[in-house]
Amino acid sequence: MATGTPSRVECKDCGTAIAEPSDTPLEKRTPCPSCGSILRRSYVEAVDTLEFHASLGFKVKRQGGDKPSLEGKTGDDLHRKTGKWMKKEQVVDRENDQYKEVVTDPESGKEVHRCEEPLSQHRDHGSAKKNARVGRKK
């Protein structure tokens, strides 16, 4: 969120610095010591913070196959429950029946989640949870 505060007030006619608040009403302004004008120009400095997050993904497909034989992703990932950015590495290796996911807190370097298992046993995680709910009847 940007914040802005008047950083300088000057005479609009001659540019002389004026030592009064920018919101001083016209009738209460002191005339400029250089030219006598009561017109003012206020300068505001806006400051904000910008963060960049990135991730890189890859897919290896064999000719004639419908799903990639190998795919992965590494980089920044937003943890939805906490709203905190984490580092995530994920690899799905269908040829070797392997799944790996490691989530690390970038501030502390602490590993917050690790899952390494045969892909054939990787059930009810991530998007698989959503797919399981689709078939349920109320």
C-alpha positions in Angstrom: 0.0 0.0 0.0 1.4 3.4 -1.0 1.8 6.1 1.5 2.2 9.8 0.7 3.0 12.8 2.9 3.7 16.3 1.7 7.4 16.7 1.6 7.7 20.3 0.4 5.5 23.4 0.2 6.6 26.3 -2.0 5.2 29.5 -3.4 3.4 28.8 -6.7 4.5 32.1 -8.3 8.2 32.3 -7.4 9.2 28.8 -6.0 10.4 30.0 -2.6 10.2 27.3 0.1 7.3 28.1 2.6 7.3 26.8 6.1 3.6 26.1 6.6 1.4 23.0 6.3 0.1 22.2 2.8 -3.5 22.2 4.0 -3.4 25.7 5.4 -6.6 27.5 4.3 -6.1 30.3 1.7 -7.3 33.0 4.2 -4.8 31.9 6.9 -1.7 31.7 4.7 1.2 34.0 5.3 2.3 35.9 2.2 5.5 34.7 0.5 8.5 36.6 1.8 9.9 37.0 -1.7 6.9 38.0 -3.8 3.9 38.3 -1.4 1.8 35.6 -3.1 -0.5 33.3 -1.1 -0.7 30.6 -3.8 1.1 27.4 -3.0 2.5 24.3 -4.7 2.8 21.1 -2.5 5.0 18.2 -3.5 4.1 14.7 -2.2 6.4 11.7 -2.1 4.8 8.3 -2.5 6.5 5.2 -1.2 5.6 1.6 -1.7 7.1 -1.8 -1.5 7.1 -4.3 -4.4 7.9 -8.0 -4.2 8.7 -10.3 -7.1 8.0 -14.0 -6.9 8.9 -16.5 -9.6 8.7 -20.2 -10.4 9.9 -22.4 -13.2 8.2 -25.5 -14.5 9.1 -28.2 -17.0 7.4 -31.1 -18.8 9.0 -34.0 -20.7 6.6 -35.8 -23.1 7.2 -39.0 -25.1 5.7 -39.2 -28.6 2.2 -40.6 -28.5 1.9 -40.3 -24.8 -1.0 -38.3 -23.3 0.7 -37.3 -20.0 4.2 -36.1 -19.5 6.7 -38.8 -18.4 8.5 -36.3 -16.2 7.3 -32.9 -14.9 8.3 -30.5 -12.2 8.2 -27.1 -10.7 10.5 -25.1 -8.5 10.3 -21.6 -7.0 8.0 -19.4 -5.0 4.6 -20.7 -3.9 2.0 -18.9 -1.9 0.8 -21.0 1.1 -2.9 -20.4 1.1 -3.6 -21.0 4.8 -1.0 -18.7 6.1 -0.7 -16.2 3.2 3.1 -16.7 3.4 5.5 -17.2 0.4 7.4 -20.5 0.5 10.0 -22.2 -1.7 8.6 -25.3 -3.3 10.2 -28.1 -5.3 7.9 -30.7 -6.9 8.8 -33.5 -9.3 6.4 -36.1 -10.8 8.4 -38.9 -12.5 5.9 -41.3 -14.1 8.5 -43.5 -15.7 10.1 -44.3 -12.4 6.9 -44.1 -10.3 8.2 -41.4 -8.1 6.7 -38.3 -6.5 8.6 -35.6 -4.6 7.5 -32.4 -3.0 9.6 -30.3 -0.6 8.4 -26.9 0.9 10.9 -24.7 2.7 10.4 -21.5 4.6 12.7 -19.0 2.9 13.2 -16.8 6.0 14.3 -19.6 8.4 15.5 -22.2 5.8 13.4 -24.7 7.8 11.7 -27.5 5.8 8.0 -27.3 6.5 6.8 -30.2 4.4 8.3 -33.2 2.6 6.6 -35.9 0.7 8.7 -38.6 -1.2 6.8 -41.7 -2.2 6.0 -43.9 -5.2 3.6 -42.0 -7.5 1.2 -45.0 -7.5 0.7 -44.4 -3.7 0.3 -40.6 -3.9 -3.4 -40.2 -3.4 -5.8 -37.6 -1.9 -3.3 -34.7 -2.2 -3.6 -31.3 -3.9 -5.7 -31.6 -7.0 -6.5 -35.2 -6.3 -8.6 -34.1 -3.3 -10.7 -31.9 -5.6 -11.2 -34.8 -8.1 -12.3 -37.1 -5.3 -15.0 -34.6 -4.2 -16.5 -34.3 -7.7 -17.8 -37.9 -7.7 -19.4 -37.7 -4.3 -23.1 -37.4 -3.8 -24.8 -35.5 -1.1 
